[in-house]
Amino acid sequence: MPLHKSAEKRLRQSEKRNTRNRARKKELKVLLKTVQKLVDTSADKAQVEVAYRAAVQKLDRLGVKNYIHANKASRKKSQLTKLFNGYVKAGQE
């Protein structure tokens, strides 16, 4: 339990930020899993592309704003792009 007024404020701030950070990270996980599921079920190409673009946008935003490390965002984007390109290439054959 904080003893000083400033420590109480820091506790309130950290709880708010923690909640916000968890929500943003959860949104990202949901988007990544959605793309993976659509690719696995061989969904419509347009549907996969919309989900892919949304996930890449979210990765960029979270990486720039330091919700996740920039290198992690870059790595996940690369993995996602590789998955998407493989799906598109398999669909053309």
C-alpha positions in Angstrom: 0.0 0.0 0.0 1.5 3.4 -1.0 2.3 5.8 1.8 2.6 9.0 -0.2 0.1 10.9 -2.3 2.4 10.7 -5.3 2.8 6.9 -4.9 -1.0 6.6 -4.8 -1.2 8.5 -8.1 1.5 6.4 -9.7 -0.4 3.2 -8.6 -3.6 4.5 -10.2 -1.7 5.5 -13.4 0.1 2.2 -13.7 -3.2 0.2 -13.2 -4.8 2.3 -16.0 -1.9 1.8 -18.3 -1.7 -1.9 -17.5 -5.3 -2.4 -18.5 -4.9 -0.4 -21.7 -1.7 -2.3 -22.6 -3.4 -5.7 -22.1 -6.4 -4.6 -24.2 -4.2 -3.5 -27.1 -2.0 -6.7 -27.0 -5.2 -8.8 -26.8 -6.6 -7.1 -29.9 -3.3 -7.9 -31.7 -3.4 -11.5 -30.7 -7.0 -11.8 -32.0 -6.1 -10.3 -35.3 -3.1 -12.6 -35.8 -5.1 -15.7 -34.9 -7.9 -14.5 -37.3 -5.4 -14.4 -40.2 -4.0 -17.8 -39.3 -7.4 -19.3 -39.0 -8.5 -17.9 -42.4 -5.4 -19.2 -44.1 -5.9 -22.6 -42.5 -9.5 -22.9 -43.6 -8.7 -21.7 -47.1 -11.0 -18.7 -46.9 -11.7 -16.3 -49.7 -8.6 -14.4 -50.8 -10.2 -11.0 -50.3 -11.3 -11.9 -46.8 -7.7 -13.0 -45.9 -6.3 -9.8 -47.4 -8.5 -7.6 -45.3 -7.6 -9.5 -42.1 -3.9 -9.4 -43.1 -3.9 -5.6 -43.7 -5.7 -5.0 -40.4 -3.1 -7.1 -38.5 -0.2 -5.3 -40.2 -1.7 -1.9 -39.4 -2.1 -2.9 -35.7 1.5 -4.2 -35.6 2.9 -1.0 -37.0 0.9 1.1 -34.6 1.8 -0.9 -31.5 5.5 -1.0 -32.5 5.7 2.8 -33.0 3.9 3.5 -29.8 6.1 1.1 -27.8 3.2 -1.2 -26.7 5.4 -4.0 -28.1 9.1 -3.8 -29.0 9.7 -2.5 -32.6 11.8 -5.5 -33.5 9.0 -7.8 -32.3 6.5 -5.9 -34.5 8.9 -6.2 -37.5 9.4 -9.9 -36.9 5.7 -10.6 -36.6 5.0 -8.6 -39.8 7.6 -10.6 -41.6 6.1 -13.9 -40.4 2.6 -12.7 -41.3 3.7 -11.6 -44.8 5.4 -14.9 -45.5 2.2 -16.7 -44.4 0.0 -14.5 -46.6 2.3 -14.7 -49.7 2.4 -18.5 -49.4 -1.4 -18.6 -49.2 -1.7 -16.3 -52.3 0.9 -18.3 -54.2 -0.8 -21.6 -53.4 -4.2 -20.2 -54.5 -2.8 -19.3 -57.9 -1.6 -22.8 -58.7 
